[in-house]
Amino acid sequence: MGEERLYVFGDSILRGVVWDETARRYRFSKTLDLSEACAPIKVTNRSKFGCTIDRGISIVMDTLKRGEKMKYAIVEFGGNDCDFNWARVSEAPDIPHIPNTELARFKLLYQDAVHALMSRGVKPILMTLPPLDASRYLNWITKNGLSKERIMQFLGDTQRIYRFQELYSNAVASVAIKMNCALVDVRSAFLSSWDFTQLMCADGIHPNAEGQKVILDEFRKVFA
């Protein structure tokens, strides 16, 4: 009997990306070691920085076409899908803008990815999105010259960023329920903290080392 394998399809969150305040750049953290959390299962991480569900489903399909064997697959997308082209918003806040992936399309593609995995006998494990710190993120996207006032004109209020991202996290949860697959509710774990912003990097969107420990704890519960 061969060893059990788990593949990770996601974005920078499960790639372990953090903002290094000292070096002033993004780097990969060793804290988010899914191999440790999922041991003794062998982990292959196919997560990509900036990945949306469109790119993600391509990676899933390519992996399946190559016949790579896996028993489990963690699927984690949404943080980039719900984001906007903030430069365009800053230039023209009065016109409609759509996110990188509209919500309905996001949900359909997520279902397609899960269905493709299940049809090959793989057990998908979905993950809700860690909450973002809207104020910190707004400061982040406007730190290099974009107009905060014009972006706020589009948003109406800062917390709209948080609420809009939550729609995508809720969509992931609904896909898990509809398709009867496992869900790791990272979002609830963060929100149960007294102040989840202490678990986030300066950009407001990537969990810091402490936040990554919270994510690992949630996956340990699945594979305990």
C-alpha positions as CSV (number, residue, x, y, z in Angstrom):
1,M,0.0,0.0,0.0
2,G,1.5,3.4,-1.1
3,E,1.9,6.3,1.2
4,E,-1.0,8.7,1.4
5,R,-0.6,12.0,-0.4
6,L,-2.2,15.4,0.0
7,Y,-2.0,18.3,-2.5
8,V,-2.5,21.9,-1.6
9,F,-4.1,24.2,-4.2
10,G,-4.3,27.8,-3.0
11,D,-2.8,31.2,-3.0
12,S,-0.2,33.0,-0.9
13,I,-2.1,32.3,2.4
14,L,-1.3,28.6,2.3
15,R,2.0,29.2,0.6
16,G,3.0,30.8,3.9
17,V,3.7,34.3,2.6
18,V,4.2,37.0,5.2
19,W,5.3,40.7,5.1
20,D,8.8,41.1,6.5
21,E,8.7,44.5,8.2
22,T,12.5,44.6,8.6
23,A,13.4,43.6,5.0
24,R,10.4,45.6,3.7
25,R,9.4,42.7,1.4
26,Y,7.2,39.6,1.2
27,R,8.9,36.3,2.1
28,F,8.0,32.7,2.7
29,S,7.6,31.8,6.4
30,K,8.6,28.3,7.7
31,T,5.9,28.6,10.4
32,L,3.1,27.4,8.1
33,D,4.3,23.8,7.7
34,L,1.4,21.8,6.5
35,S,3.6,18.7,6.3
36,E,3.9,18.9,10.1
37,A,0.1,19.4,10.6
38,C,-0.9,16.6,8.3
39,A,1.8,14.1,9.2
40,P,2.3,11.3,8.3
41,I,0.6,12.2,5.0
42,K,3.0,13.4,2.3
43,V,2.2,17.0,1.3
44,T,2.8,18.6,-2.1
45,N,2.0,22.3,-2.1
46,R,0.9,23.8,-5.4
47,S,-0.2,27.2,-4.0
48,K,0.8,30.3,-5.9
49,F,1.2,33.9,-4.9
50,G,-1.7,36.0,-6.3
51,C,-3.6,33.0,-7.5
52,T,-7.3,33.3,-8.3
53,I,-9.8,30.5,-8.8
54,D,-9.3,30.8,-12.6
55,R,-5.6,30.0,-12.3
56,G,-6.3,27.6,-9.5
57,I,-8.7,25.4,-11.4
58,S,-6.1,25.2,-14.2
59,I,-3.5,24.0,-11.8
60,V,-6.0,21.4,-10.4
61,M,-6.9,20.2,-13.9
62,D,-3.3,20.0,-15.1
63,T,-2.3,18.0,-12.0
64,L,-5.2,15.6,-12.6
65,K,-4.3,15.2,-16.3
66,R,-0.8,14.3,-15.4
67,G,-2.2,11.5,-13.3
68,E,-0.6,12.6,-10.1
69,K,-1.9,10.5,-7.2
70,M,-3.5,12.0,-4.1
71,K,-6.0,11.0,-1.5
72,Y,-6.7,14.5,-0.2
73,A,-6.6,18.0,-1.7
74,I,-6.9,21.2,0.2
75,V,-8.5,24.0,-1.9
76,E,-8.1,27.6,-0.7
77,F,-9.0,30.6,-3.0
78,G,-10.9,33.8,-2.7
79,G,-8.6,36.4,-1.3
80,N,-7.4,37.5,-4.7
81,D,-10.7,36.9,-6.4
82,C,-12.5,39.4,-4.2
83,D,-9.9,42.1,-4.8
84,F,-10.3,45.1,-7.1
85,N,-8.0,46.9,-9.5
86,W,-7.4,49.7,-7.0
87,A,-5.5,51.9,-9.5
88,R,-8.6,52.0,-11.7
89,V,-10.9,52.6,-8.8
90,S,-8.6,55.5,-7.7
91,E,-8.8,56.9,-11.3
92,A,-12.5,56.6,-11.7
93,P,-14.4,56.1,-8.4
94,D,-17.8,57.0,-9.8
95,I,-18.1,54.2,-12.4
96,P,-18.9,50.5,-11.6
97,H,-15.9,48.3,-10.9
98,I,-15.9,44.5,-10.8
99,P,-13.6,42.3,-8.7
100,N,-11.0,40.0,-10.2
101,T,-13.5,37.3,-10.2
102,E,-17.2,38.0,-9.8
103,L,-18.9,36.2,-7.0
104,A,-21.2,34.0,-9.1
105,R,-18.3,32.9,-11.3
106,F,-16.1,32.3,-8.3
107,K,-18.6,29.9,-6.8
108,L,-19.2,28.0,-10.0
109,L,-15.5,27.5,-10.7
110,Y,-14.9,26.4,-7.1
111,Q,-17.6,23.8,-7.5
112,D,-16.0,22.7,-10.8
113,A,-12.7,22.3,-9.1
114,V,-14.2,20.3,-6.2
115,H,-16.2,18.1,-8.7
116,A,-13.1,17.4,-10.7
117,L,-11.2,16.2,-7.7
118,M,-14.1,14.1,-6.3
119,S,-14.6,12.5,-9.7
120,R,-11.0,11.1,-9.4
121,G,-11.6,9.8,-6.0
122,V,-9.9,12.6,-4.2
123,K,-11.3,14.0,-0.9
124,P,-11.4,17.8,-1.1
125,I,-10.9,19.9,2.0
126,L,-12.0,23.5,1.7
127,M,-10.9,26.4,3.8
128,T,-12.7,29.6,4.7
129,L,-10.7,32.9,4.3
130,P,-8.9,34.5,7.2
131,P,-10.6,37.9,7.9
132,L,-8.8,40.9,6.6
133,D,-8.1,44.1,8.5
134,A,-9.9,46.7,6.3
135,S,-8.3,49.8,7.8
136,R,-4.8,48.4,7.5
137,Y,-5.4,47.1,4.0
138,L,-6.8,50.4,2.8
139,N,-3.7,52.1,4.1
140,W,-1.6,49.5,2.4
141,I,-3.1,49.9,-1.1
142,T,-2.8,53.7,-0.9
143,K,0.7,53.9,0.5
144,N,2.3,54.4,-3.0
145,G,0.2,57.3,-4.2
146,L,-3.3,56.0,-4.9
147,S,-6.0,58.3,-3.6
148,K,-7.5,57.1,-0.4
149,E,-10.3,59.7,-0.7
150,R,-11.3,58.6,-4.2
151,I,-11.2,54.9,-3.2
152,M,-13.3,55.7,-0.2
153,Q,-15.7,57.5,-2.6
154,F,-16.1,54.2,-4.3
155,L,-16.4,52.1,-1.2
156,G,-18.6,54.3,0.9
157,D,-17.1,53.0,4.1
158,T,-13.8,51.2,4.9
159,Q,-15.5,48.1,6.3
160,R,-17.1,47.4,2.9
161,I,-13.7,45.8,2.0
162,Y,-14.2,43.4,5.0
163,R,-17.8,42.6,4.2
164,F,-17.2,42.0,0.5
165,Q,-14.4,39.6,1.3
166,E,-16.7,37.8,3.7
167,L,-19.1,37.1,0.8
168,Y,-16.3,35.0,-0.8
169,S,-15.6,33.1,2.4
170,N,-19.3,32.4,2.8
171,A,-19.4,31.1,-0.8
172,V,-16.6,28.6,0.0
173,A,-18.6,27.4,3.0
174,S,-21.7,27.0,0.9
175,V,-19.8,25.0,-1.7
176,A,-18.5,22.7,1.1
177,I,-22.1,22.1,2.3
178,K,-23.6,21.6,-1.1
179,M,-20.9,19.2,-2.2
180,N,-20.6,17.4,1.2
181,C,-16.9,17.9,1.7
182,A,-14.8,18.8,4.7
183,L,-14.4,22.5,5.7
184,V,-11.6,24.0,7.8
185,D,-13.2,27.1,9.3
186,V,-10.1,29.2,9.7
187,R,-12.2,32.4,9.7
188,S,-14.1,31.5,12.8
189,A,-10.8,30.6,14.5
190,F,-9.4,34.0,13.8
191,L,-12.6,35.8,14.8
192,S,-12.8,34.0,18.1
193,S,-9.5,35.7,19.0
194,W,-10.0,38.7,21.2
195,D,-8.3,40.9,18.5
196,F,-7.7,39.0,15.3
197,T,-5.8,42.0,13.8
198,Q,-2.9,41.0,16.0
199,L,-2.7,37.8,13.9
200,M,-2.3,39.8,10.7
201,C,0.7,41.3,8.8
202,A,1.0,45.1,8.2
203,D,-0.7,44.7,4.8
204,G,-3.9,43.6,6.6
205,I,-4.4,40.5,4.4
206,H,-1.7,38.0,5.2
207,P,-1.6,36.2,8.5
208,N,1.6,36.7,10.4
209,A,3.5,33.9,12.2
210,E,1.0,33.8,15.0
211,G,-1.9,33.7,12.6
212,Q,-0.2,30.9,10.7
213,K,-0.1,28.9,13.9
214,V,-3.9,29.4,14.2
215,I,-4.3,28.0,10.7
216,L,-2.1,25.0,11.5
217,D,-4.1,24.3,14.6
218,E,-7.3,24.1,12.6
219,F,-5.7,21.6,10.1
220,R,-4.3,19.5,13.0
221,K,-7.9,19.0,14.1
222,V,-8.8,17.5,10.7
223,F,-5.8,15.1,10.6
224,A,-5.5,14.3,14.3
